[in-house]
Amino acid sequence: MNDKPKNTHGGFRPGAGRKTKYEKTKVMRVPEKYEEVLKALIKHLDETAHIDSKNYGVEESEPVYIRSLVDKKQEITFKIKPI
């Protein structure tokens, strides 16, 4: 009496889903207040991926202002130096 056709919508399908521009990704838990800093780091790494030791010097990011877990003000910058 189960003459219903099998549902073909949704569920797991090999190769489905958005592809990442990175090699492998990792899911991890971080405090919410560090979210913007981590996004700034990833953005800086993406923007400076072209840097090599022959054509570029040190590249420094714009500062990111946050509060530490104990609520102290912090300014964070990222620096890329080719070696």
Short mmCIF file of the C-alpha atoms (twelve columns), coordinates in Angstrom:
data_MODEL
# 
_entry.id   MODEL 
# 
loop_
_atom_site.group_PDB 
_atom_site.id 
_atom_site.type_symbol 
_atom_site.label_atom_id 
_atom_site.label_alt_id 
_atom_site.label_comp_id 
_atom_site.label_asym_id 
_atom_site.label_seq_id 
_atom_site.Cartn_x 
_atom_site.Cartn_y 
_atom_site.Cartn_z 
_atom_site.pdbx_PDB_model_num 
ATOM 1  C CA . MET A 1  0.000  0.000  0.000  1 
ATOM 2  C CA . ASN A 2  3.039  2.302  -0.099 1 
ATOM 3  C CA . ASP A 3  2.613  3.455  -3.702 1 
ATOM 4  C CA . LYS A 4  3.916  6.975  -3.032 1 
ATOM 5  C CA . PRO A 5  6.846  7.979  -5.236 1 
ATOM 6  C CA . LYS A 6  10.132 8.449  -3.395 1 
ATOM 7  C CA . ASN A 7  10.838 12.091 -2.526 1 
ATOM 8  C CA . THR A 8  13.779 13.374 -4.584 1 
ATOM 9  C CA . HIS A 9  14.018 16.812 -2.948 1 
ATOM 10 C CA . GLY A 10 16.515 17.651 -0.211 1 
ATOM 11 C CA . GLY A 11 18.788 15.305 1.639  1 
ATOM 12 C CA . PHE A 12 22.402 14.344 1.000  1 
ATOM 13 C CA . ARG A 13 23.664 14.430 -2.569 1 
ATOM 14 C CA . PRO A 14 27.349 13.918 -3.447 1 
ATOM 15 C CA . GLY A 15 28.955 17.134 -4.710 1 
ATOM 16 C CA . ALA A 16 26.062 19.322 -3.552 1 
ATOM 17 C CA . GLY A 17 26.573 22.551 -1.640 1 
ATOM 18 C CA . ARG A 18 28.674 25.666 -1.963 1 
ATOM 19 C CA . LYS A 19 32.345 25.103 -2.722 1 
ATOM 20 C CA . THR A 20 35.041 26.857 -0.688 1 
ATOM 21 C CA . LYS A 21 37.811 28.941 -2.212 1 
ATOM 22 C CA . TYR A 22 40.186 27.488 0.372  1 
ATOM 23 C CA . GLU A 23 41.810 24.057 0.371  1 
ATOM 24 C CA . LYS A 24 40.186 22.663 3.509  1 
ATOM 25 C CA . THR A 25 38.092 24.376 6.139  1 
ATOM 26 C CA . LYS A 26 37.682 23.797 9.845  1 
ATOM 27 C CA . VAL A 27 34.721 24.519 12.111 1 
ATOM 28 C CA . MET A 28 35.677 25.845 15.528 1 
ATOM 29 C CA . ARG A 29 34.118 27.723 18.424 1 
ATOM 30 C CA . VAL A 30 35.476 31.168 19.221 1 
ATOM 31 C CA . PRO A 31 34.133 33.903 21.486 1 
ATOM 32 C CA . GLU A 32 31.705 36.167 19.601 1 
ATOM 33 C CA . LYS A 33 33.731 39.269 20.442 1 
ATOM 34 C CA . TYR A 34 36.636 37.863 18.367 1 
ATOM 35 C CA . GLU A 35 34.557 37.302 15.229 1 
ATOM 36 C CA . GLU A 36 35.492 40.612 13.572 1 
ATOM 37 C CA . VAL A 37 39.193 40.113 14.328 1 
ATOM 38 C CA . LEU A 38 39.196 36.673 12.726 1 
ATOM 39 C CA . LYS A 39 37.355 38.012 9.683  1 
ATOM 40 C CA . ALA A 40 39.930 40.825 9.428  1 
ATOM 41 C CA . LEU A 41 42.774 38.302 9.609  1 
ATOM 42 C CA . ILE A 42 41.294 36.143 6.846  1 
ATOM 43 C CA . LYS A 43 40.651 39.234 4.707  1 
ATOM 44 C CA . HIS A 44 44.250 40.414 5.213  1 
ATOM 45 C CA . LEU A 45 45.628 36.981 4.305  1 
ATOM 46 C CA . ASP A 46 43.484 36.911 1.149  1 
ATOM 47 C CA . GLU A 47 44.496 40.433 0.131  1 
ATOM 48 C CA . THR A 48 48.214 39.748 0.623  1 
ATOM 49 C CA . ALA A 49 48.348 36.279 -0.956 1 
ATOM 50 C CA . HIS A 50 50.266 37.748 -3.911 1 
ATOM 51 C CA . ILE A 51 53.195 38.937 -1.783 1 
ATOM 52 C CA . ASP A 52 56.594 37.437 -2.502 1 
ATOM 53 C CA . SER A 53 60.083 38.331 -1.316 1 
ATOM 54 C CA . LYS A 54 61.194 39.748 -4.680 1 
ATOM 55 C CA . ASN A 55 58.540 42.390 -5.268 1 
ATOM 56 C CA . TYR A 56 57.028 43.393 -1.949 1 
ATOM 57 C CA . GLY A 57 57.968 44.493 1.537  1 
ATOM 58 C CA . VAL A 58 55.985 44.220 4.721  1 
ATOM 59 C CA . GLU A 59 52.213 44.669 4.415  1 
ATOM 60 C CA . GLU A 60 50.325 45.718 7.536  1 
ATOM 61 C CA . SER A 61 46.563 45.559 7.990  1 
ATOM 62 C CA . GLU A 62 44.301 48.321 9.182  1 
ATOM 63 C CA . PRO A 63 43.890 48.152 12.967 1 
ATOM 64 C CA . VAL A 64 40.942 46.303 14.459 1 
ATOM 65 C CA . TYR A 65 39.674 47.483 17.845 1 
ATOM 66 C CA . ILE A 66 38.205 44.967 20.276 1 
ATOM 67 C CA . ARG A 67 37.869 44.223 23.955 1 
ATOM 68 C CA . SER A 68 39.613 41.235 25.484 1 
ATOM 69 C CA . LEU A 69 37.767 38.507 27.359 1 
ATOM 70 C CA . VAL A 70 38.494 40.462 30.558 1 
ATOM 71 C CA . ASP A 71 37.079 43.612 28.902 1 
ATOM 72 C CA . LYS A 72 40.342 45.488 28.252 1 
ATOM 73 C CA . LYS A 73 40.644 47.626 25.116 1 
ATOM 74 C CA . GLN A 74 42.939 46.218 22.441 1 
ATOM 75 C CA . GLU A 75 44.142 47.298 19.018 1 
ATOM 76 C CA . ILE A 76 45.158 44.476 16.723 1 
ATOM 77 C CA . THR A 77 47.022 44.662 13.420 1 
ATOM 78 C CA . PHE A 78 48.326 41.908 11.192 1 
ATOM 79 C CA . LYS A 79 51.655 42.056 9.410  1 
ATOM 80 C CA . ILE A 80 52.734 39.969 6.429  1 
ATOM 81 C CA . LYS A 81 56.468 39.781 5.767  1 
ATOM 82 C CA . PRO A 82 57.744 37.662 2.874  1 
ATOM 83 C CA . ILE A 83 60.658 35.352 3.664  1 
# 
